[in-house]
Amino acid sequence: MEQHDLPIEAARAGHRPSQAVLLRALQDVWYRFCVGLLNDPERARDAVQETAVRFLKALPGFRGEARVTTWSMGIALNVVREMRRTAGRTRQDDGTIADGRPAPGEGPAGLAELGEARGRVRELIETLPERQREVVMCRYFEEMSVEETARAMGCAEGTVKATLFQALRALKAKLG
């Protein structure tokens, strides 16, 4: 759903049905993002719920300087960071891609091979420092632009580029 299709102004004004439409439009994006960073579907669901609460509280202050998706991803990222600080991180590698679906492949052997490769990449991403992991998730899993990633993370575009460069260099070295 495109931003111009969303009832943002009505939702900002407190119109509950419009807020519900926005939440439905954003919840899958938030979940994919949170499960990718937390690597735990249950904690990701908790993060999505907290993101929704914070999103609705902050919505009247949304000025439209960024896409609502980008702006809300910043909220989700802050929720994930808080969860990590307060509860520590848990690791789970189940061979699924960010949204929990099995990886596509050619027949059973291809599916297994691709699942192993994705599991290995996810495992390697988990070894990156937190900030590098966040940049990789925003840019490659959520397909956000450098500008959108910078807005969501609350940093400069140059910082995103440098952090992404460092992350990719570290992943390449680990892949051998």
Helices and strands as residue ranges (DSSP letters): G 3-5, H 8-12, H 16-38, H 41-58, G 59-61, H 68-87, H 107-127, H 130-136, I 137-141, H 146-153, H 157-175
